[in-house]
Structure formats: C-alpha cells, structure tokens
Amino acid sequence: MIYFDNSATTQISPEVLATYDTVSKKIWGNPSSLHNFGEEAWNLLEQARQQIAKLVGVKPSEIIFTSGGSEGDNWVIKGTAMAKRRFGKHIITTSVEHAAVRNSMAQLEELGFDVTYLPVDKEGRINPADVKAALRPDTILVSIMAVNNEIGTIQPIKEVGEILKDYPNIHYMVDAVQAIGKGIDDIVFSDRVDFATFSGHKFHAPRGTGFVYVKSGRKLEPLVAGGGQERTMRSGTENTPGDVAMARAIRLVKENEATTVKTEQAIKEKIYDYLQQFDHVKIFSGRQEGFAPHVLCFAIVGVRGETIVHAFEEKGIYISTTSACSSKKHAEAGTLAAMKVPENEATSAVRISLGDQNTLEEADEFNRVFDELYAGFKKIID
Ligand SMILES: Cc1ncc(COP(=O)(O)O)c(C=O)c1O
C-alpha cells in the first residue's frame, strides 16, 4: 500500500507507541496527586513540556497541552473572545481556514461578534495589505493558518506580523497544524505570533494529543474549566502517556526534518511534473515557492473527486478528496471555492499529502498507476 494521506492523519510510530505503552503501564499516577507516584507523573509531564519547548525554541511555560488541533483552534479563538469582549468584538481571519477555525468563528458571529474573512488570490494566499485595511479600533484577534490543509499554500505570517507590531493589543493566532516538521518554524514562531496550535496525530503521535504555544503575558480565558490543570488554562486530568509520547514524536520529526522536507519536495515535484502533461489535469498547488512540500492538490476535470479516490484505492494507493473533514460531506472544497475555481473543477479535486515514510519509488508507482487510470477516465470524459 502507498499512503499519501498524511495531512488527514499519520500512523503512530513504533518508538512513540512504545513510549506510550511504557508510561501507561508504569507511570500512570495522576500528576496532581501529592504522593510520589503522582509526583513521578508530574515530573515526566514537565520533562515532556521542556523537550517540546526546546525543540520548537520557546519557553516551557509557553506550551499548554490539549487534545489536538480542533481544541487548540477553538480555545484560542473563543478564549480570546471571552477575555477581550469588553475591548471589542471584531476578528479578522481568512476565507481558507480549516473548519475548526471557520466554525468557531461562525459560533462567535451567532453571539454578536463581527468576523472579516479575507479573500485569497489564485494560489489561495491572502494579501497582507488586506489585513491592514481590515483592522479596526475594536479588532481583538487576527487568525491566519500557516499552511493550508487542502492545497498547501504558505500564508504570509511574518508580513502580517510586521503590520500587527503597530497594534500590540491584538491577539495574533496561527493554526500551525499542517506546518510542523515542514522547515518553516521561523515563520510559525516569528516574533509577533502570540498563539500557535498543533495536533499530535499529524506527526506520528497518538490521537487526542496536541499543544498550543501561548506567548508569555498573553491572556486567554480557559475553554475547559475545572480542576485548574495546565496552569488553569486547560483543566482535566493530564494525558501523561500521550503528551510524553508526543514529545518523543516531535523529537523524531525534528531530527529528520531537513531530510524529510527534501524528500517530500522531490516526490511532489516528480508527481507534479508528470501530471502536467495530461490535458484534463488541473493542478491547484504551486510546485515550489510559497507552498509546503507535502501537499499536492489536482483535478482530473470531468471525473468526481470521490471516483478518483476510489480508483486509486483499488490499486492500493490512499489519497483523499481535498480534506478528510469535508470529504464525507461531499462539500465543495472551501479553499478552492475561495480561490474562485469553477465548481466543475473543484468537485474533481483530490489531494496527495506526503509524510516522512514516503519514497521516490512510490512517486514512480503513483505515476504509473495514474497513467493507467487516466486512460480509463479519458474514455468517459471525451
Ligand atoms: C489546518 C488544520 N487545522 C486544524 C485541524 C484539526 O486538527 P485535529 O484533527 O487534531 O482536531 C486540521 C486537521 O486536519 C488541520 O489540517
């Protein structure tokens, strides 16, 4: 099997699973318990926090563990709204965010907040000048994803940060779920970014793990109130095995990051260059500059995305329609619609998303299978 659906999720790695297993079996005390057994779990959890902080270049106190990307996005958005509602009710985001951001914004709109959705160009990218133009005295939050999950566009996070330096009270959040291990930490953790959200299962950590970078001094109301864990910012008994395993996963990702990025880019280019020669193929992702190395979105115009996904599946190759969350709802891709891609092209779109286990040989096999399937599809289209 060839697994080209790593933006949907990744397989937990054996080392990470071993860590999870060991901690679950041996150090299963509650980190809040006063006895040694609890203290041992607490120490391990704090060690995991320190490791993650070091690997991404921030302070341990700036890492808050969560259950994943959706929780992180919901928390920063709603936590900002709750903390700053007396100062203003205006939020700026983009028209290409993941549903976790989009639907959090929609909930806030129901509560009377005003959300500006920035348009994107034909590569799915916002213009920083539009952020500046959208700013108002009552703006409390700017939320922009680092890497788009449907087509891989890298957003101008630093440039927006430069603009926001003149507006120090506005929270600046980056959904970095698709950005980890892709060689762009300098963008994600650029100095004006206040919050960045991450999801463990996108980098071989267990499901139900994640973390948020919360810059020192920035205040959010908690979304999950309770016993005051995570320095009162996220209550609930800590997922010690999951968080310790996630620290290991991130270490592995970081150790191999340079090689992974190079290989993913080479695989992407090999497939990109091959696909370009086919009349009915439309490629939505950029080949290099301004795009992440692991996402390639294209359409065989005239064939529905689901049909393409299942045809590849029969050949043992796993890809997806543009995002796993929307694919079951048969929704037209949000990002492609925002890019004003015609509906007949958007409904034909599929996404290849690469991970560190993929190889150039798999790219060759993909291209061979593509050739075979295309010949069949062409008969239907022509
Ligand atoms: C950009 C982006 N944000 C948020 C999420 C949600 O993450 P999770 O699945 O951990 O809730 C995803 C998942 O695909 C994503 O791609």
The ligand as a Gaussian input file, in Angstrom:
#p B3LYP/6-31G(d) Opt

LIG

0 1
 C       -5.078000      23.184000       9.314000
 C       -5.787000      22.302000      10.289000
 N       -6.262000      22.823000      11.426000
 C       -6.890000      22.079000      12.359000
 C       -7.093000      20.721000      12.174000
 C       -7.796000      19.921000      13.220000
 O       -6.899000      19.106000      13.896000
 P       -7.387000      17.835000      14.745000
 O       -7.712000      16.765000      13.768000
 O       -6.220000      17.490000      15.610000
 O       -8.554000      18.275000      15.554000
 C       -6.623000      20.120000      10.985000
 C       -6.865000      18.709000      10.698000
 O       -6.862000      18.275000       9.574000
 C       -5.949000      20.938000      10.030000
 O       -5.469000      20.419000       8.891000

